[in-house]
Amino acid sequence: MKLYELPMQENGRVVLPSDLRKSLGLSKGDKVLIEAEGDEIKLTTARLRRKRAQAIARKYARPGVSVVDEFLAEKRVEAEREIARIEPDADKTGDRS
C-alpha cells in the first residue's frame, strides 16, 4: 500500500499524483468512484470494480457452461410450473389457448 499526502485546494479539489493516475488507468475526463465509510474513503473506478467482479464470478464459472442459458432454462421451468398451477387442465389437453 502506498500513502499519499495531498493538499486540499480551492473548492475542495485534490489533484491525484501522476503515478496514481497511471496505476488506475485514469485520463482527463475519466470518472472516479469515492466510497466513504466512517472516517475513511476509498477511491476506485467503475472499470476496476467491473474487473474485480468479473474475477470473482470467474471463480464460480464452469467451463463450457453458459450462465445465461442455465438461467433461461430455470425460468422456463418456473414458467411451465406457474402455467400448470394457473391452468391445471392445460397439461391434460396440451391446449393453453
C-alpha positions in Angstrom: 0.0 0.0 0.0 1.3 3.4 -0.9 0.3 6.5 1.2 -0.2 9.9 -0.5 -0.5 13.2 1.4 -2.3 15.6 -0.9 -3.2 19.3 -0.2 -6.8 20.3 -0.4 -7.2 23.0 -3.0 -9.8 25.6 -3.6 -13.4 24.3 -3.8 -12.3 21.0 -2.1 -10.3 19.8 -5.1 -7.5 17.3 -4.7 -5.0 16.5 -7.6 -4.1 12.9 -7.8 -0.3 12.3 -8.4 0.5 11.1 -11.9 1.8 7.7 -10.8 -1.5 7.0 -9.1 -3.5 8.1 -12.1 -1.4 5.8 -14.3 -1.8 2.9 -12.0 -5.6 3.4 -12.0 -5.5 3.9 -15.8 -7.1 7.4 -15.5 -7.1 10.1 -18.1 -8.5 13.6 -18.2 -12.3 13.4 -18.0 -12.5 9.9 -16.5 -14.7 9.5 -13.5 -13.7 8.0 -10.2 -15.8 6.4 -7.5 -15.3 7.5 -3.9 -16.7 5.3 -1.2 -16.9 6.9 2.2 -17.2 4.8 5.4 -16.7 6.4 8.7 -13.5 8.5 8.6 -12.1 6.7 5.6 -12.6 7.0 1.8 -11.7 4.5 -0.9 -11.1 5.7 -4.5 -11.5 3.5 -7.5 -13.0 3.4 -11.0 -16.1 1.7 -12.4 -13.7 -0.2 -14.8 -11.6 -1.6 -11.9 -14.8 -2.6 -10.0 -16.1 -4.5 -13.0 -12.7 -6.3 -13.4 -12.8 -7.3 -9.8 -16.4 -8.5 -10.0 -15.6 -10.5 -13.2 -12.6 -12.1 -11.4 -14.9 -13.2 -8.6 -17.5 -14.5 -11.0 -14.8 -16.4 -13.0 -14.0 -18.5 -9.9 -17.5 -19.9 -9.9 -17.9 -20.3 -13.7 -17.9 -23.8 -15.1 -16.0 -24.3 -18.4 -18.4 -24.8 -21.4 -21.5 -23.8 -19.3 -23.4 -20.7 -20.2 -24.8 -19.0 -17.1 -27.3 -17.2 -19.3 -28.6 -20.5 -20.8 -28.8 -22.0 -17.3 -30.8 -19.0 -16.1 -33.2 -19.1 -19.0 -33.8 -22.8 -18.6 -34.6 -22.3 -15.0 -37.0 -19.5 -15.8 -38.7 -21.7 -18.5 -39.3 -24.5 -15.9 -40.7 -21.9 -13.4 -43.0 -20.5 -16.1 -44.2 -24.0 -17.0 -44.9 -24.7 -13.3 -46.8 -21.4 -13.0 -48.9 -22.1 -16.1 -49.7 -25.6 -14.8 -50.7 -24.1 -11.5 -53.0 -21.5 -13.0 -54.4 -23.7 -15.8 -54.3 -27.3 -14.4 -56.4 -28.6 -17.4 -53.9 -27.3 -19.9 -51.4 -30.1 -19.0 -54.0 -32.8 -19.7 -55.2 -31.5 -23.0 -52.0 -29.8 -24.2 -54.0 -26.8 -25.1 -53.3 -23.4 -23.5 -55.5 -21.2 -25.6 
